[in-house]
Amino acid sequence: MAFNSIDFTIFFIVTTVLFFLLPKKVQWLWLLICSSYFYYYYSLIYLLVFFIIIVLNFFAGIQIQKSVALKKETIFILTIGFNIFVLCFFKYINTLDNSINSITSTSKSIFSELILPLGLSFFIFTMLAYLIEIKRGNISAENHLGIFASAFMFFPKLAQGPIERPQHIFPQFHSPHTFDYERTLAGLKLMLWGLFKKLVIADRLGIYVNAVFNNYEHHNGTTLCLATFFYSFQIYADFSGYTDLALGGAQILGFNLTNNFNRPYFAISVKEFWTRWHISFSTWLRDYLFLPTAYALAGKFRNEKYLMITSDRFIYMITAIFTFAICGIWHGVGMNYLIWGLLFGIGLTYLNWMAKLNKKIRKSLGIKKTSLILSFIKIITTFIFISFAWIFFRADNTTMSFEVIRKIFHDPGGVFIADLTDIIFSVFGILFLVAVEFYQEIITKSNLPYVNKSWVK
């Protein structure tokens, strides 16, 4: 049930109206029923899988909180392992099974037909955060199974996130919600802005991007470069558009979800990009993978230099590359996704290792850190690096990725234009998005292209 479909519009209206008409003590139950129907629309079998995961983790969370020492550690490790196994099974079993079948020349098994359940990655990562926070003593285990299930199944965030922290989402499900006109108006505006980004910008760009990348053998480097540029904005407008729809829908219902995007293409470095892009996921990686790994390695390395490089820089390099390797594998199956992640790990390492040298060079040239020209150059170079990395994300495999890159650098030519109107509207969409976000970045600091409280002011 796509957010931009008529079916979802009807579903959302019915859900919202009855949500505010029902007694407040059963609002969570109505949301659970609606969220279950939302997922049932895709698959009954996978809905049952989700409920099995919910029940197991609910009781495991309580036991982790109650237990002490070795028993707590055992339950925690087993539950974490179960969640990761479920995710890996559905994410990779199809590819693994097909590879085995191709090698052994056997017929396809039932595993070959399995697909990744919608939203399972976001669901599992949210669940892992819940268990880790209990283990760390930052939260108490949820004791209401219905609210626990309703929070995890909440349909606006179910398919593509954001990955909510338990201390942020659970209190909202324990609180009653009443209709609020101003909040509803703001939510509708955010949803309309999300629809605009998705339908008018992303889908229009996708026409050209798909036409070129799906037939990359027949296009020159100039065309592939333009398609890569378009794809950078397509994936952003598509993903952030979905986020706006999710946040706006949740806001109408009275829930505050985490904003996943903060104008990422205005980032002046790769590091800043990941504080603006897919924010709930990047902070998840930071808190549950990067920092724990760095702390663990810090205890293994002595505070001295290795090959004239301080140990803390080695630790940063290992941790950054490891974290973004996981990030790449999480996003998709294939070596191209791993390379995509590694590029960011290497980019972050470069910035960390060269920070002091770059500072000395800037000071020797008399360039202020707040220089607008310097900031502009950094934004452009960061965008170029990110767009280069997107090639590996968009390509079907590594062979295609490197062939596209080879053509971009060694095979210039005229730009492919199937329909001039598509190109014009695509460029206009990008310019409009950039102009709006520039206005947001400099003036409003808002998530919307306007700051007024009504439709007409």
Buried (B, 14 or more C-beta within 10 A) or exposed (E): BEBBEEEBEEBBEEBBEEBBEEEEEEBBBBBBBBBBBBBEBBBEEBBEBBBEBBEBBBBBBBBBBEBEEEEBEEBBEEBBEBBEEBBEBBBEBBEBBBEEBEEEEEEEEEBBEBEBBBBBBBBBBBBBBBBBBBBEEEBBBBEBEBBBBBBBBBBBBBBBBBBBBBEEBBEBBEEEBEBBEEBBBBBBBBBBBBBBBBBBBBBBBBBBBBBBBEEBEEBBBBBBBBBBBBBBBBBBBBBBBBBBBBBBBBBBBBBEBBBBBBBBBBBBBBBBBBBBBBBBBBBBBBBBBBEEBBEEBEEEBEEEEEEEEBBBBBBBBBBBBBBBBBBBBBBBBBBBBBBBBBBBBBBBBBBBBEEEEEEEEBEEEEEEEEEEEBEEEBBEEBBEBBBBBBBBBBBEEBEBBBBBBEBBEEBEEEEBEEEEEBBEBBBEBBEBBBEBBEBBBEEEEEBBBBEEEEEEE
